[in-house]
Amino acid sequence: MTQQGVRWTADQVLALAPDVASRKAGSKLGAAGPWSETGSSDEGTVWGLCRGSGSKPYQTVIDIAGSSGPAYKCSCPSRKFPCKHALGLLLLWAGEDGTVARGQAPDWAEQWIEGRRKRAEEKRTTGEASGTASPSDPEAARRRTERRAERITAGAEELERRLADLLRGGLAAAEQAGYGQWEETAARMVDAQAPGLAARVRELGAIPFSGAGWPVRLLEECALLHLLDQGWLRRERLPDGLAATVRSRVGLPGSADGPPVRDRWLVLAQYDTADSRLTTRRIWLHGTESDRTALLLSYGAAGRAPELTLPVGLAFEAEVSAYPGAGQLRAALGERFTPPAPARIRPRGVTTPQAAACYGEALGADPWLDSYPVTLARVIPTPDGDAWQLADADGDFALPIAPSLLSRPGLWRLAALSGGAPVTVFGECGHRGFTPLTAWPEGAGEAVQLC
């Protein structure tokens, strides 16, 4: 795909920044002043020399069409990816003044690009070969799987006893006991190789200190955890799809074994969540031909950004394969056939009652689902006392906006974009309300990232 005429927006470029400091520093380098010998190719390569404090300029090259999103190489000493020079070069390339023209890449840029693509081809070839090879010792793999299942079963049975003790002693005891008992229980679930159970136990520990109404919330979460325990202990009796969902929720790893779906995929949203151990990046995609929604997950060790990056509003042709499980939307990104480029398309929206119905139907397949992705058409952000809601412009229904969003700038960006007029909003609909992630104004406006 030709890059000329499909430049990214500045917001899409700055969404790649690993932190606020890099965003500010990169913005300062988005002008022609410090740059020389810049250029771009139809294959998705951008390069240039940036004047720095040393005698030699920094050599910066970017592969926009990288298999995991844009890839960067810069001769500066920064350990951030992308560095400020890469961000500045992308901002320069995204401008409309033609500063970064098409041309032939210099040798130093061409060598890096050729090396990258050679390694990607070798990896793809190796992956295909390993996919057709049989396990070296299937009997040993079967025994390992059985031993882990036995440990998870022991952990689930212990967790059932602890939940029964909690309810027998009364929920008030949970507030008095503090967080320590939950952390100890979570550690036992980790020992049982059930990280999904461990994560849900840790969430229980925070509920008694979450404000008014916590006993109801604690009872609800205990019920869901009990349901997951029982699902694991009785997994042999479940339908295949639900059994796969239980295994996933408990924390057993799976592989994307669904048939590859080739489509033009629009990036609907991208956001990170982090704890002391891991940064998780969630990227929502919409298939413009299949009308499917897919979730890509990418992980980074604590303090490091995940590798996969796809700015909102871009579209690219690729294959994705679904993970097993009833109601599961997670997918793996396969072969990409075009580089990501801005697209003035958006998913077909629904009304707020239809959105609530979609979430309810999804809960039938996966009772542990916190939220479900949906696009609302022609809604207006409206204050409702101390809260906010998204009201149907053509009806009498509304969805409350999740309370966690009320103090974030995304809500005010949404209100400013609307200005009292209807907008299209993509987000996650759940039992805590609707979380807006991306919005489009009426007409042919570009996507605005809210998260």
N, C-alpha and C positions, 0 to 999 in steps of 0.2 A: 504494500500500500504506500502510495506516495505521501511523504510527509508535508510537502508544500501545500498550503491551503487548509491544513487540518491541525493548526497549531493548538497547543493546550492553552488553557487560561492560567493566569497567575495563581489563582486559588488551587488549581489542580497541581501545579508545580510545588507550591509551598506546603501542600498536604504531604509531600514526601519527606519534609524536614524531620530529623530525629528528635528535635527539641526546639524550644522557643528561641534560644540563643542562636542556633543554626539558621532559623527562619529569618531572624533580624539581620544576621551577617550576610546571608545569601541575598536578601533583598537589596542590600547596598551594592552588591556586585552584579545586579541585573541591568546595568547600563553599559554602553559600548566603551566607555573610557579606559578601563584596565585590560580590555581584551584585544587580541590580534590573531590573525590567521584562523578565524572561526569558519566553520562550514558544517554542512549536513548532507546526508545521502538519502536516497529513496528507500534504503533498507532499514532506516531507523537509527542511524548513527549521527551523533553531534559531537564536535570537537572544537578546541580552541586553546590558546595560550593566554594565561592570566598573569599580569604583572603583580609581583608580590614584593616583600621586603628584601629578598635576595637578588643576586645579579642575574639569575636565570628565571624566566617565567615558569609558572606551573603548567604542566601539560595535563589537560583535562579532556576526557573522552567519556561519552555516555552511550550505552546500547539501550535504546528505548524499547526495542523489541525483545528484550531478554525473556527467557522462559518463565522466570519468577517475578516479572516486573522489571522496571529499569535497573540496569547495572552500571556501576561507575568505576572509573579509574582516574586517580589524580596523583601527581607527583608531590603534592604537599604532605606534610607530616601528620595531618589530622587522622584520627582513628574513627571518625564519625562517617557514616554512610547514609545518605550522600553528604559530602563535605560542603562548606559554603561556596566553594568554587563551582562544584557541580550544580548546585541550586542556582547560582548566578548565571551560569551558562544556559541552563534550561529556561530561566526567565528571559534571557536575551533572545533565545531561539523562539520563545512563545510570543514575542512582540510582533507587531504587524508592519514594522518598517523595513523588513527584509535585510536586517543587519547580518543575520546568519543565512548566507545563501547556500544553494546546493553546489557541491563540488566534489573533487577527489580527495579522499582522506590521506593525510600524510602517513609516512611509513610507521611512525611510532603508534598512531591510532589504529592503523590497519593491522599491525601485528597483534595488538591486544584483542581486537574484534575477531580475527581469524582464530586465535587461540581459544577464545571463549566458545566459538561455534564448533570448533573441532572437539572440544571437551564435551559439549552438549550432545553432539552426535555420538560420541563414544559412549556416553552415559545412556543414551536412548537405546543404542544397539545392545549394550550390556544388559539393560533392563529387559529388553525383549527376549534375550537369550535366557536370562534367569527365570523369566516368566514361564518358559516352556520346559524348564528342567525340573526334574522331580527332586524332592528333598533328599539330602544325602543320607538321612537316617529318620525315616518317618515314624518308626516305632519309638525312638527317643523323644521326638517331638510330641507324640501322643501321650507318653508318660509325663512329660513336663506339663502339658495341658491338664491332665487329670490331677496332678499334685496341686496345681494352682487352684483348680476348681474346689478341691477339698479344703484348701486354706480359706478360700472365700466363704465356703459354706460354714466353716467353723466361726469365722468372723461374723457372718450374718446371724447365726444362732446366738452368739454372745451379745450382739447388738439388740436382738429381740428381748433378751433377759434384762438388759439395761433400760430399754424403753418401758418394759413392764414395771420395773422398780420405780421409775420416774412417776408413772401414772398412779401406782399404788401409794406412793408417798405424797402425792399432790404436786401440782405445778408450782405452787409457791416455793417449794424446796429448791427449785431450779434457780431462782433468783438469789437465794441465800447461799447456795453452793458455789456460785461464781463460775468462771470460765474454765477452771482447772480440770474439772471432771470431764468436760467435753473434749478438751485437748488430749486428755489421757485416752479417752475412747477413740478419738480420731487416730491417735498413734497406733492403737491396736488394729484398726482397720487398715492402716498402711502396712503393718506387719502381715496382715492377712492378704496383702496384694489386691486390695479393693479400694483404689484411690477415689472412685466415685462415691462410695459410702463415706469415706473419710471427709471428703469435701462437704457433703451434706451434714455430717455431724458437726463440723466446725461452724457451719451456718446456724445450727441450733444454739450453739453457745452464745451467739451475739443477740439472739432474740429477746431474752429477758431484760436487756438494757436498751431496747429499741424504742421505748416510749409507751404511751398509753395504748391499751389493747393488746399488749404483748402475750398474755395467756392464750388468747384465741389464735394468734399467729403461731405460737409454739405448738399448740395442739394440732393445727393444720399440718405443720411441717412434720411432726411426729407421725401423723397418720400416713403422709406420703412416704416417709422413710420406712414405716412398717409395711406399706404396700410393696415397696421395692424389695425389701427383705423377703417377703412372701413370694414375690415373683421369681426371685432367684432360687429359693428353696423348692419351688414347684415349676421350674422352667421347662421340665420335660413334658408338662401337660399343656403348655401354652402354644398358640399358633406360631409358626416360624417367624413371622414378622415381629410379633410382640416379644418373643423370646430373644430375638436379636436386639431389640430396643432395651430389654432388661440387661443383657450383657454389656451393652454400651454404657448404660447409666451406672452400672456397678463399677465400670472402669476397665473392662477388658478391651484390649486394642482390637481393631478390626481393619479391614482393607476395603478399598473402593472396588467392589467386584461387579458393579452394575455395568450394562453395556454403554460404551462411550456415546455421548450425545453431542453432535457437532451443531453449533449454532453461532449466531452473533450475539455475544453476551455483553449486556450493559452493566457497568458497575454502579449499583444503587447506593451502597454505603460502605464505609470502612471505619472501624473504630477499635481501640485497644482497651483491654482491661488488664490490670496487673495486681499481683500480690507479691509477697516477699520471695516467692520461688520462681514465678513465671510471668511472662507477658504474653497474653493471648490476643491475636488480631483476628477480628471477624470481618469478612468481606462478603456482602450480599450481591449476587448476580441475578440478572433477569434475561432469559432467553427470548430474543425478539421474535423468533419463528416458533419455538416450541411453547412459549408462554409459561415456561417453568422458572421457578425461583430456586437458586442453589446457594449454599453457604460454604465458603472456603475458610478453613482455620489454618493459621500459621502461628508458630510459637517461637519465643526468644527467651533465653535464660534471663533471670532477674537483672534488670538494668540495661538489657540489650533489646533493640527493636527487632521484631520478626523480619525474615527475609522478604516474604511476599508483600508487594506494594502495588496497588491498583487504584489510582485516584478516581474519585467519584465523577461521573459524567462521561467517562471514556467507554468505548465499545471496541471489542475485538472478536475475531472469529477463532474459535477454539473448540476442543472436545473436553467434556467433563464427564466423570463417572461417579455414580451415586454410591454412598455407603449403605450397608444393609440396615434394616430396622423399619418398623411400621411408623409412619409419620415423620421419618427423619429426612431432613433437607440437606444434610452435609454431603459434600461432593469433593472429589479431587480434580485438580486442574491437570489436564493432559496436554497433548500437543497443541501449540498455538500456531495459527496460520497467518495472522496479520498482527502488526503492532497495534497497541491501543491508540485510539484517536477520538477526539471529541465527537459526540453524537447528540443531535437534538431530538431524541426520542425519549419516551417515558412509558412505563407500564400502564395497562388499562386499570383504572381505579374502580373502587366499589363504594357503597354508602357505609355509614357507621354501623347500622344493624347488620349488614352483610359481613363487615369486618368481625364483629363479635361472634357471628355464626361460624365464620371460618376458624376462629380460635377455639370455639366449642367443639367443632368437628375434629380439629387436630388433637384436642385433649382426649378424645375417645381412642385415638391410636397411641398416644403417649401421655399418660396421666401426669408425668413429671415435668411436662413442658411449661416453662415460665412464660413464654411469649411466642407469638407466631408472626411472621412477616406479612405485611399487607400494605397495599397502596390505597389511600383514601382519595376520592375524586371530589372536587368542589366542596371543600370544607373551609370554615373560617375560624381561626383561633380567637376565642372569646373568653374574657375573664368571667369567673363564676365565684364571687366572694373572694376568698383568699386563694382560690385555685383557678385553673384554666381548663378549658375544654375545646375540642374540635367539633364544631357544629355543622351539620349538613346545610349547605346553602339553599337546597331545594326541599328541605323536609324539616321535621320537628325533633330529630334525634341528634345526639351528640355522644362523643366518647371523652371521658376525663383524661387529661394529660397526666402522666405519672408524676407523683409528688417530687421525686428526685430531680426532675427537670426544672422545677420552679425557680431555682437559684442559679441556673446555668445560662450562659449567653445565647445558647441555641434557641431558647424560647423567644428571646427578644429579636433575634434575627428572623425567626418565623413570623412574628407579629409585624415587623417592619416590612418584610417581603409582601405580606398580605395587605397591610394598610386597610383592613376592613373588607377586602375583596376576596373571592374564593381562590384557593390554591390547591394544588395536588401535593399530597404528602405521603412519602414512604416511611414506614417505621415498624415497630414491633408492638403488637397488641397483646396485652397480658392481663393477669388478674390485678396488677397494681395500676393499670391504666395504659394509655398509649404513649409510646416513646418515639417522638418524631426524630428521624435521622437525616432525611433529605427532602427538599421541597422544590416545586417548580411553580412559577407564576402562571396565570392564565395566558394562553397564547403560545408563543414559540420560545419562551425564555429558557435560559440555561439552568441546569440543576444547581441548587445552593445547598452545600453541606452544612448540617446543623450540629452534628456531634463533634 
